[in-house]
Amino acid sequence: MMRAGTCVEHVLSQPAEDDGAFVVRIDEPPAKPAPVHIEPAQRPPLLRLRHALRIAVGKRLQFAPEFGPRGVLGAASVRVVRCGAPPLRGEWWATDQFQVVAEAYRHNFGHGRIRDGRSQLCMYRRGKKVVDAWGDSLGADESYSGDSLQAVFSCSKVMCAIVFGWLRDRGHIDYDAKVCTYWREFAAGGKEDITVQDLLKHDGGIPWLDDKVPSELTVGTERLDELAALLAAQTRIFPPGKRVYHAVIQGPLLNELCRRADPRRRTIAQVLSDEIAQPLGIDVYLSLRDDQDGRLATSYTPSDLWAKYNLLAPYAATKCFLGTDQAGAGLSEMIANQSDLDSLYNKASRPVARDEDASSDEQRRRFINTPALCASNGMANARGLAKLGAMIVNGGEVDGVRILRRSTVREMCSTLDVRPDAFFGNADMGWTRGGFCARGARAACGAWRGDPAACGAWRG
């Protein structure tokens, strides 16, 4: 067990001459046992099956059971690890009270769902950091660390909501005001009654445009006026009261609204950097400069089968879908919609045209410099996201730096509105007045619970 305030590096596997060999390592006690080689014929049946399957499919299968305290070797904990696998690099810091969390996170790399990957974990409690850990078992390079940036996708919506909280705090915007109050052209196409709150809560009724947005309009800031004209001309697709998750298009809508409301006509990315990230000293971005490209770690797209597993496994374990207490609501429909290019799910997920001829380097360059897509293209590390969340949970202040007034945070987290969302197969989705998500009627985040500031379980 590590001590609080220390960082340790843990290696899961050790090299061996035989690629098919297995090593049984005893973690406790003795502290540093000599590796024991097990001949194939002497392996337990479960391990022989795993070895046969690995040969049959032609790739490494990461099966690593761990026997309990009364298992094969008595009080020892046994791990079966494939020899020659990339070593696990990482740091696992935690306070005394939360060491078990850091240890469980580290354990996941060898035995859980992060077997071949890299990730970060950071937690705050009552405004103080209690866990700061990261791990990398890919073995591709050694540049990844706890400071590395990662694409955080829809966590970007939290950043947008906090920027609008800042605009509200400074009196630049009103959640109940109509969008056309700030953006006159937006009233066209039946959108005159859409409020700021509607856009934040995905009730605007325009989760995509009739024609895909040209990708060049989203790169940089030079053509944002052209993009704004496209958005303003779009006719409302869904009627008032119909909730459809604006997976990507929420970014351009909120970004233009921010430019109209902010006295300096800044983008959401600029406000986030100037007014929130820099004062807090955190790494959260909605756009990067070209010279910062090296800080962004490569993301790997999972297979369709793995994506479906990540939807099915939580439901199988909890009998809930997206936090709702509707057993399996929308699950099969959402899975089916992923393979239908004309489905509502795919239209809302891919409203921007993609240049198939662009190289991977060009696509990466566009990704890091698309401030208009601020609801989906965020980049951050766990330390930055955790401190940003701690600022909200702690009433607008963390580490002695106040970003928002308590009253503003209270308003942002109030009035949870739960409705079926067509994007998620009509499963219940809840959003607060300020645009924080609380999935389902029994969700565990998003609703204000009093003083001191906290985003907690809805009790309305």
C-alpha positions, -999 to 999 in steps of 0.1 A, spaced: 0 0 0 14 34 -9 17 62 15 -1 95 10 19 120 -10 41 95 -27 41 84 -63 50 48 -73 56 31 -106 42 -4 -110 53 -28 -137 27 -55 -145 48 -78 -166 84 -90 -169 103 -100 -200 108 -137 -207 124 -157 -235 92 -177 -243 64 -153 -255 38 -179 -246 50 -183 -210 32 -170 -179 46 -156 -148 29 -160 -114 39 -131 -92 32 -129 -55 24 -94 -43 23 -101 -6 45 -116 10 73 -120 0 78 -85 -14 100 -95 -43 96 -132 -52 115 -148 -80 92 -154 -111 79 -189 -113 76 -204 -148 47 -227 -153 49 -253 -182 18 -254 -205 9 -289 -194 10 -278 -157 -13 -248 -161 -47 -249 -145 -76 -256 -170 -87 -220 -171 -52 -209 -181 -49 -236 -207 -82 -225 -222 -69 -189 -223 -37 -199 -239 -56 -220 -266 -79 -191 -273 -50 -167 -277 -34 -190 -303 -67 -195 -321 -75 -158 -326 -39 -148 -332 -38 -119 -307 -32 -114 -271 -61 -120 -248 -58 -100 -216 -72 -125 -191 -57 -120 -157 -76 -135 -128 -66 -127 -92 -73 -152 -64 -86 -141 -31 -69 -140 3 -78 -177 9 -70 -187 -27 -43 -209 -42 -14 -195 -22 -31 -188 11 -26 -151 21 -8 -142 -11 -24 -124 -40 -16 -141 -73 -16 -124 -107 -12 -142 -140 4 -120 -166 15 -125 -201 53 -122 -204 66 -96 -227 35 -73 -224 42 -36 -223 50 -25 -188 25 -2 -169 38 33 -163 20 56 -139 17 75 -107 -9 67 -80 -11 95 -54 -39 97 -28 -45 109 7 -47 82 34 -85 81 32 -86 76 -5 -57 52 -11 -82 24 -18 -95 44 -48 -60 49 -63 -52 12 -57 -85 1 -74 -78 24 -103 -43 9 -107 -57 -26 -104 -80 -19 -134 -50 -17 -158 -42 -54 -152 -75 -69 -144 -103 -45 -153 -115 -25 -184 -83 -4 -189 -60 -33 -200 -46 -18 -231 -49 19 -227 -40 51 -209 -61 73 -187 -60 97 -158 -80 100 -125 -82 131 -103 -107 137 -74 -115 166 -51 -134 165 -19 -145 197 -1 -122 218 -23 -91 197 -17 -74 172 -40 -76 137 -26 -67 115 -56 -43 122 -85 -34 92 -106 -26 82 -142 -15 51 -160 -3 40 -194 -1 4 -205 1 10 -243 39 10 -243 39 30 -276 59 59 -261 68 75 -228 54 110 -234 21 104 -217 17 116 -181 -7 132 -158 -2 165 -175 -11 152 -210 -42 166 -227 -69 143 -239 -100 148 -261 -129 149 -236 -158 152 -261 -191 160 -243 -173 170 -211 -169 202 -232 -206 209 -226 -197 214 -189 -171 240 -199 -197 258 -221 -222 258 -192 -196 273 -168 -188 300 -194 -225 309 -196 -225 309 -158 -198 335 -159 -217 356 -185 -247 353 -162 -227 362 -132 -214 394 -149 -249 404 -160 -242 398 -197 -269 372 -203 -302 361 -188 -312 324 -189 -349 333 -195 -342 358 -223 -349 348 -259 -319 341 -280 -330 367 -306 -326 393 -279 -289 390 -284 -288 376 -319 -315 392 -339 -312 371 -370 -318 339 -350 -355 346 -349 -360 333 -385 -375 299 -392 -398 297 -362 -370 301 -337 -381 334 -322 -393 319 -289 -362 298 -281 -346 310 -249 -310 308 -237 -320 281 -212 -336 261 -241 -302 259 -259 -284 249 -227 -310 222 -220 -311 208 -255 -347 220 -260 -339 243 -290 -353 218 -316 -323 222 -340 -299 193 -333 -286 195 -369 -290 216 -400 -308 207 -432 -274 206 -450 -242 195 -433 -220 224 -421 -189 228 -443 -160 218 -421 -139 248 -432 -164 271 -415 -156 256 -381 -118 259 -383 -103 290 -366 -123 322 -361 -121 339 -396 -154 325 -409 -176 325 -378 -198 351 -393 -206 328 -423 -214 300 -399 -236 323 -379 -256 331 -410 -262 294 -417 -274 288 -381 -297 317 -381 -313 307 -414 -321 272 -402 -358 263 -397 -367 248 -363 -369 210 -368 -386 198 -336 -415 216 -319 -413 232 -284 -412 207 -256 -395 180 -277 -361 172 -262 -334 160 -286 -297 161 -275 -278 186 -295 -246 165 -295 -225 187 -317 -245 216 -330 -250 230 -295 -214 243 -298 -218 266 -328 -251 279 -314 -238 287 -279 -205 300 -294 -223 326 -315 -246 335 -287 -215 341 -265 -200 363 -292 -231 384 -292 -235 387 -254 -199 392 -244 -189 429 -245 -156 419 -262 -173 395 -287 -150 367 -276 -157 330 -284 -165 305 -256 -129 292 -259 -115 327 -253 -138 334 -223 -129 300 -208 -92 307 -212 -92 343 -200 -118 342 -172 -117 307 -158 -88 284 -168 -60 309 -164 -71 323 -130 -75 287 -118 -42 275 -134 -58 245 -150 -54 228 -184 -89 229 -200 -92 241 -235 -117 244 -263 -91 253 -288 -53 249 -290 -26 267 -308 -5 248 -333 25 249 -310 5 231 -283 -4 202 -305 23 180 -289 5 180 -256 -26 163 -270 -25 125 -266 -38 103 -294 -72 89 -289 -82 55 -302 -116 48 -316 -131 16 -302 -148 -10 -324 -186 -10 -328 -187 -42 -308 -167 -26 -279 -190 5 -280 -221 -17 -277 -205 -37 -249 -200 -4 -230 -238 3 -234 -249 -32 -225 -226 -40 -196 -237 -12 -173 -273 -21 -180 -267 -58 -173 -251 -48 -139 -276 -22 -128 -308 -27 -148 -306 10 -155 -299 28 -187 -281 62 -186 -290 65 -149 -328 62 -154 -350 38 -134 -368 28 -166 -355 -7 -171 -337 -7 -204 -356 23 -218 -343 32 -252 -313 8 -250 -321 -14 -280 -332 16 -301 -301 35 -294 -279 5 -304 -298 0 -336 -296 37 -345 -258 37 -344 -256 16 -376 -283 36 -395 -267 66 -411 -301 84 -416 -312 79 -380 -318 108 -356 -288 96 -336 -263 99 -365 -278 131 -379 -273 148 -345 -238 132 -340 -225 142 -374 -239 176 -385 -205 188 -398 -193 175 -432 -161 156 -431 -133 159 -456 -125 123 -464 -95 134 -485 -78 152 -456 -48 135 -440 -48 124 -404 -25 152 -396 -48 177 -412 -78 163 -394 -59 165 -361 -50 201 -369 -86 210 -375 -97 192 -343 -75 213 -321 -85 245 -337 -123 244 -340 -136 268 -314 -170 267 -330 -174 231 -320 -170 239 -284 -196 214 -271 -177 184 -283 -141 192 -291 -128 200 -257 -93 190 -245 -82 187 -209 -64 165 -184 -81 150 -154 -65 175 -130 -80 204 -149 -115 189 -152 -115 179 -115 -105 214 -103 -131 230 -126 -158 207 -111 -145 214 -76 -149 251 -82 -186 246 -90 -192 221 -61 -175 245 -37 -198 274 -46 -177 291 -73 -143 291 -55 -114 267 -52 -79 272 -37 -88 307 -27 -97 318 -63 -133 329 -68 -148 326 -103 -185 328 -97 -207 340 -69 -225 314 -48 -259 328 -59 -249 323 -95 -238 287 -89 -271 281 -70 -291 293 -100 -270 273 -125 -277 241 -106 -314 247 -99 -346 237 -115 -339 202 -128 -360 195 -158 -363 158 -167 -379 147 -200 -376 118 -225 -348 125 -250 -353 112 -285 -315 110 -291 -313 84 -263 -342 63 -274 -366 84 -252 -348 76 -220 -352 103 -194 -326 131 -195 -324 159 -170 -308 193 -173 -306 221 -148 -313 258 -155 -276 265 -162 -270 235 -185 -257 208 -162 -267 172 -170 -285 150 -146 -293 117 -163 -327 104 -152 -351 110 -124 -327 95 -98 -295 110 -113 -266 116 -90 -255 151 -102 -268 184 -113 -293 196 -88 -286 222 -61 -288 209 -25 -282 240 -5 -253 256 13 -223 251 10 -225 248 -28 -229 212 -40 -242 194 -71 -259 164 -57 -287 139 -62 -320 154 -72 -344 155 -43 -373 174 -58 
